[in-house]
Amino acid sequence: MVVESLKRKTKRNNMGFNQCYVGNVLQIQKELDEYGLKEFVRRYSKYDSITGDIESVDFIEGIVKKYYNEDVNESKEV
């Protein structure tokens, strides 16, 4: 009975916080070159928080914002 109660509680409280630590900006730029823009944005958009080297965080945020702004502008033109 107690086990069933615990299982129900854990199922309801499955919220998590996805955090990513990033290294230097050269490593992040290499990832962008290797994986391409779409995969890069998909990968880093899923995190709730990105921490680490401030240049890397700013680089990632800039790329993701630019990607979504261009995507929104393209859909408005149609």
C-alpha distances in whole Angstrom, upper triangle without the diagonal:
4,5,5,6,9,10,11,13,15,16,17,19,21,24,26,30,32,35,38,41,44,47,51,52,54,51,50,53,53,49,51,54,52,49,51,50,48,46,46,45,42,41,42,41,37,37,36,38,41,42,45,48,50,52,50,47,50,51,48,48,51,51,48,49,53,51,49,52,54,52,52,55,56,54,56,59,58
4,5,5,6,9,10,11,12,14,16,17,19,22,24,27,30,32,35,38,41,44,48,50,52,49,47,51,51,47,49,52,50,47,49,49,46,44,44,43,41,39,39,39,35,34,33,35,38,39,42,45,47,49,47,45,48,49,46,45,49,49,46,47,51,49,47,50,53,50,50,54,55,53,55,58,57
4,5,5,6,9,10,11,12,15,16,17,20,22,25,28,30,33,36,39,42,46,47,49,46,45,48,48,44,46,49,47,44,46,46,44,41,42,41,38,36,37,36,33,32,31,33,36,37,40,43,45,47,45,42,46,47,43,43,47,46,43,45,48,47,45,48,50,48,48,52,52,51,53,56,55
4,5,5,6,9,10,11,13,15,16,19,22,25,27,30,33,36,40,43,46,48,49,46,45,48,48,44,46,49,47,44,46,45,43,40,41,40,37,36,37,36,32,32,31,33,36,38,40,44,45,48,45,43,46,47,43,43,46,46,43,44,47,46,44,47,49,46,46,50,51,49,51,54,53
4,5,5,6,9,10,11,13,15,18,20,24,27,29,33,35,39,42,46,47,49,46,44,48,48,44,46,49,47,44,46,45,43,40,41,40,37,36,36,35,31,31,30,32,35,36,39,43,44,47,44,41,44,46,42,42,45,45,42,43,47,45,43,46,48,46,46,49,50,48,50,53,53
4,5,5,6,9,10,11,13,16,18,21,24,26,29,32,36,39,42,44,46,43,41,45,45,41,43,46,44,42,43,43,40,38,38,37,34,33,33,32,29,28,27,29,32,33,36,40,41,43,41,38,41,43,39,39,43,43,39,41,44,43,41,44,46,44,44,48,49,47,49,52,51
4,5,5,6,9,10,11,15,17,20,22,25,28,31,35,38,41,43,44,41,40,43,43,40,41,44,42,39,41,40,38,36,36,35,32,31,32,31,27,27,26,28,31,33,35,39,40,43,40,38,41,41,38,38,41,41,38,39,43,41,39,42,44,42,42,46,46,44,47,50,49
4,6,5,6,9,11,14,17,20,23,26,29,32,35,39,42,43,45,42,40,44,44,40,41,44,43,40,41,40,38,36,36,35,32,31,32,30,27,26,25,28,31,33,36,40,40,43,40,38,40,41,38,37,41,41,37,39,42,40,38,41,43,41,41,44,45,43,45,48,47
4,5,5,6,9,12,14,18,21,24,27,30,33,37,40,41,44,41,39,42,43,39,40,44,42,39,41,40,37,35,35,34,31,30,30,29,25,25,23,26,29,31,34,37,38,41,38,35,38,40,36,36,39,39,36,37,40,39,37,40,42,40,40,44,44,42,44,48,47
4,5,5,6,10,12,15,18,21,24,27,30,33,37,38,40,37,36,39,39,36,37,40,39,36,38,37,34,32,32,31,28,27,27,26,23,22,21,23,26,28,31,34,35,38,35,33,36,37,33,33,37,36,33,35,38,37,35,38,40,38,38,42,42,41,43,46,46
4,6,6,9,12,16,18,21,24,27,31,34,37,38,40,37,35,39,39,35,36,39,38,35,36,35,33,31,31,30,27,26,26,25,21,21,21,23,26,28,32,35,36,38,35,33,36,36,33,33,36,35,32,34,37,35,33,36,38,36,36,40,40,38,40,44,43
4,6,8,12,15,18,21,25,28,31,34,38,38,41,38,36,39,40,36,37,40,39,36,37,35,33,31,31,30,27,26,26,25,21,21,20,23,26,28,31,35,35,38,35,32,35,36,33,32,35,35,31,33,36,34,32,35,37,35,35,39,39,37,39,42,42
4,6,9,12,15,18,22,25,28,31,35,36,38,35,33,36,37,34,35,38,37,34,35,34,32,30,30,28,26,25,24,23,19,19,17,20,23,25,28,32,32,35,32,29,32,33,30,29,33,33,30,31,34,33,31,34,36,34,34,38,39,37,39,42,42
4,6,10,12,16,19,22,25,29,32,33,35,32,30,33,34,30,31,35,33,30,32,31,28,26,26,25,22,21,21,20,16,16,15,18,21,23,26,30,30,32,30,27,30,31,28,27,31,30,27,29,32,30,29,32,34,32,32,36,36,35,37,40,40
4,7,10,13,16,20,23,27,30,30,33,30,28,31,32,29,29,33,32,29,30,29,26,25,24,23,20,19,19,17,14,13,12,14,18,20,23,27,27,29,27,24,27,28,25,24,27,27,24,25,29,27,26,29,31,29,29,33,34,32,34,37,37
4,6,10,13,16,19,23,26,27,29,27,25,28,29,26,26,30,29,26,28,26,25,23,22,21,18,17,16,15,12,11,9,12,15,17,20,23,24,26,24,21,24,25,22,21,25,25,22,24,27,26,25,28,30,28,29,32,33,32,34,37,38
4,6,10,13,16,20,23,24,26,24,22,25,26,23,24,28,27,25,26,24,23,21,20,19,17,15,14,13,10,8,6,8,11,13,16,20,20,23,20,18,20,22,19,18,22,22,19,21,24,24,23,25,28,27,27,30,32,31,33,36,36
4,7,10,13,17,20,21,23,21,18,22,23,19,20,24,23,21,22,21,20,18,16,15,14,12,10,11,8,5,5,7,9,11,14,18,18,20,18,15,18,19,16,16,20,19,17,19,22,21,21,24,26,25,25,29,30,29,31,34,35
4,7,10,14,17,18,20,18,16,19,21,18,19,23,22,20,22,21,20,18,16,15,15,12,10,11,9,6,6,5,6,8,11,14,15,17,15,12,16,17,14,14,18,18,16,18,22,21,21,24,26,25,26,29,30,30,32,35,36
4,6,10,13,14,17,14,12,16,17,14,16,19,19,17,19,18,18,16,13,14,13,10,8,11,10,7,8,6,5,6,8,11,13,15,12,10,14,14,12,13,16,16,15,18,20,20,20,23,25,24,26,29,30,30,32,35,36
4,7,10,12,15,12,11,15,16,14,16,19,19,18,20,19,20,18,15,16,16,13,11,14,13,10,11,9,6,5,5,8,11,13,10,9,13,14,12,14,17,17,16,19,21,21,22,25,26,27,28,31,32,33,35,37,38
4,7,8,11,9,8,11,12,11,13,16,16,16,18,17,18,16,13,14,16,12,10,14,14,12,13,11,7,6,5,6,9,10,7,7,11,11,10,12,15,15,15,18,20,20,21,23,25,25,27,29,30,31,33,35,37
4,7,8,7,7,11,11,11,13,16,16,17,18,19,20,18,15,17,18,15,13,17,18,15,17,14,11,9,6,6,9,9,7,9,12,12,11,14,16,16,17,20,21,22,24,26,27,27,30,31,32,34,36,37,39
4,6,6,7,9,10,11,13,15,16,17,18,18,21,19,16,17,20,17,15,18,20,18,20,17,13,11,8,6,9,7,6,9,11,10,11,14,15,16,17,20,21,21,24,25,26,27,30,31,32,34,36,37,39
4,5,5,6,9,10,11,12,14,15,16,16,18,17,14,15,18,16,14,17,19,18,20,17,13,12,10,7,9,6,4,8,9,7,9,12,12,12,15,17,17,18,21,22,23,24,27,28,29,31,33,34,35
4,5,5,6,9,10,11,12,14,15,16,19,18,14,17,19,17,16,19,21,20,22,20,16,16,13,11,12,10,8,12,13,10,12,15,15,14,17,19,19,20,23,24,24,26,28,29,30,32,34,35,36
4,5,5,6,9,10,10,12,14,15,17,16,13,15,17,15,14,18,19,18,21,18,15,14,12,11,13,11,9,12,14,11,11,15,16,15,17,20,20,20,22,24,25,26,28,30,30,32,34,35,36
4,5,5,6,9,10,11,12,12,14,13,9,12,14,12,11,14,16,15,18,16,12,13,11,10,12,10,7,9,11,8,8,12,12,11,13,16,16,16,19,21,21,22,25,26,26,28,30,31,33
4,5,5,6,9,10,10,11,14,13,10,12,15,14,13,16,18,18,21,19,15,16,15,13,14,11,9,11,12,8,9,13,12,10,13,16,15,15,18,20,20,21,24,25,25,27,29,30,32
4,5,5,6,9,10,11,14,13,11,14,16,14,14,18,19,19,22,21,17,18,16,15,17,14,11,14,15,12,12,16,16,13,16,19,18,18,21,23,22,23,26,27,27,29,32,32,33
4,5,5,6,8,9,12,10,7,11,12,10,11,14,16,16,19,18,15,17,16,15,17,15,11,13,15,12,11,14,15,12,14,17,17,16,19,21,21,21,24,26,25,27,30,31,32
4,6,6,5,6,9,8,6,9,11,10,11,13,16,16,20,19,16,18,17,16,17,15,12,13,14,11,9,13,13,9,11,15,14,13,16,18,17,18,21,22,22,24,26,27,28
4,6,6,8,11,10,9,12,14,14,14,17,19,20,23,22,20,21,20,19,20,17,14,17,17,13,13,16,15,12,15,18,16,15,18,20,19,20,23,24,23,25,28,28,29
4,6,9,11,10,9,13,14,13,14,17,19,20,23,23,20,21,21,20,21,19,16,18,19,16,15,18,18,15,16,20,19,17,20,23,21,21,25,26,25,27,30,30,31
4,7,8,6,6,10,10,10,12,14,16,17,21,21,19,21,21,20,22,20,16,18,19,16,14,17,17,13,14,18,17,15,17,20,19,19,22,24,23,24,27,28,28
4,6,6,6,9,10,11,12,14,16,18,21,22,19,22,22,21,22,20,17,18,18,15,13,16,15,11,12,16,14,12,15,17,16,16,19,20,19,21,24,24,25
4,6,5,6,9,10,11,12,15,16,19,20,18,20,21,20,20,18,15,16,16,13,11,13,12,8,9,12,11,8,11,14,12,12,16,17,16,18,21,21,22
4,5,5,6,9,10,10,13,15,18,19,18,21,22,22,22,21,18,18,18,15,13,14,14,10,9,12,12,8,10,13,12,11,15,16,15,16,20,20,21
4,5,5,6,9,10,11,14,17,18,17,20,21,21,22,20,17,17,18,15,12,14,15,12,11,14,14,11,13,17,16,15,18,20,19,20,23,24,24
4,6,5,6,8,11,12,15,16,14,16,17,17,18,16,13,13,14,12,9,11,12,9,8,12,12,10,12,16,15,15,18,20,20,21,24,25,25
4,5,5,6,9,11,14,14,13,16,18,18,18,17,14,13,14,12,8,9,10,7,6,9,10,8,9,12,13,12,15,17,17,18,21,22,23
4,6,5,7,10,13,14,14,17,19,20,20,20,16,15,17,15,11,12,14,11,9,12,13,10,11,15,15,13,16,19,18,19,22,23,24
4,6,6,8,12,12,11,15,16,18,18,18,14,14,16,14,10,12,14,12,10,14,15,13,14,17,18,17,19,22,22,22,25,27,27
4,5,6,9,9,8,11,13,15,15,15,12,10,12,11,7,9,11,10,8,11,13,12,13,16,17,16,18,21,22,22,25,27,27
4,6,8,9,10,13,16,17,17,17,14,12,13,13,9,9,12,10,7,10,12,11,10,14,15,14,16,19,20,20,22,24,25
4,7,9,10,14,17,19,19,20,16,14,16,16,12,12,15,14,11,14,16,14,14,17,19,17,19,22,22,22,25,27,27
4,5,7,10,13,16,16,17,15,12,15,15,12,11,15,15,12,14,17,16,16,19,21,20,21,24,25,25,27,30,30
4,7,10,14,17,16,18,16,13,15,16,13,12,16,16,13,15,18,18,17,19,22,21,22,25,26,26,28,31,31
4,6,10,13,13,15,13,10,12,14,12,11,15,16,13,15,18,18,18,20,23,23,23,26,28,28,29,32,33
4,7,10,10,12,9,7,10,11,9,9,13,14,12,14,17,17,18,20,22,22,23,26,27,28,30,32,34
4,7,8,10,9,7,10,12,11,11,15,16,15,17,20,20,21,23,25,26,27,29,31,31,33,35,37
4,6,9,7,7,10,12,11,13,15,17,17,19,21,22,23,25,27,27,29,31,32,34,35,37,39
4,6,5,6,9,10,11,12,14,16,17,18,20,21,23,24,26,27,29,30,32,33,35,37,39
4,5,5,6,8,10,10,12,14,15,16,18,20,21,22,24,26,27,28,30,32,33,35,37
4,6,5,6,9,10,10,12,14,15,16,18,20,21,22,24,26,27,28,30,32,33,35
4,5,5,6,9,10,11,12,14,15,16,18,20,21,23,24,26,27,29,30,32,34
4,5,5,6,9,10,11,12,14,15,17,18,20,21,23,24,26,27,29,30,32
4,6,5,6,9,10,10,12,14,15,16,18,20,21,22,24,26,27,28,31
4,6,5,6,9,10,11,12,14,15,17,18,20,21,22,25,26,27,29
4,5,5,6,9,10,11,12,14,15,17,18,20,21,23,25,26,28
4,6,5,6,8,10,11,12,14,15,16,18,20,21,23,24,26
4,6,5,6,8,10,10,12,14,15,16,18,20,21,23,25
4,6,5,6,9,10,11,12,14,15,16,18,20,21,23
4,5,5,6,9,10,11,12,14,15,17,19,20,22
4,5,5,6,9,10,11,12,14,16,17,19,21
4,6,5,6,8,10,10,12,14,15,17,19
4,6,5,6,9,10,11,12,14,16,17
4,5,5,6,9,10,11,12,14,16
4,5,5,6,9,10,11,13,15
4,5,5,6,9,10,11,13
4,6,5,6,9,10,11
4,5,5,6,9,11
4,5,5,6,9
4,5,5,7
4,5,6
4,6
4
